Amino acid sequence: MNWYKINDDKTTEQLPEGTYPSYEDCTDENRRVGDNTVNDIRVSTVFIQLDHNWDPDGQPLLFETMIFGGEYDNDMWRYTTWNEAKAGHERIVNCLKEGINPNL
C-alpha cells in the first residue's frame, strides 16, 4: 500500500513506507482538481493520496473522478497525473452537458 503527497507544482511524490500524508497534505485546496454541477449532477475530481492500482507493475492511480446523482451515479475514473485528472474531469463535465454517455 503506497501513500503519496502532492507537491505545489501538482506533481506527486511517494511517501516512505510507513509514512502517511500530513494534515496539510489532506486539505481540499491541495486535493481538489475539479468540482462542477451539471443539472443537479455533481462531478468531483480529487487527489486520493493512496495508490489504487493493485497491479504492482502498473502506474499509480492517484486521482479519481466520480459522478454523484443522475443516470451515471457513482461512475468513477482514475488517473495517474494531475493533468490527466483535469482533462478527464473536463471530458466528463462536457459529456454530461452534451447528453453523451461519459463511459464511451
Secondary structure, 3 states (H helix, E strand, C coil): CCEEEECCCCCEEECCCCCCCCHHHHCHHHHEEEEEEECCEEEEEEECCECCCCCCCCCCCCEEEEEECCCCCCCEEEECCHHHHHHHHHHHHHHHHHCCCCCC
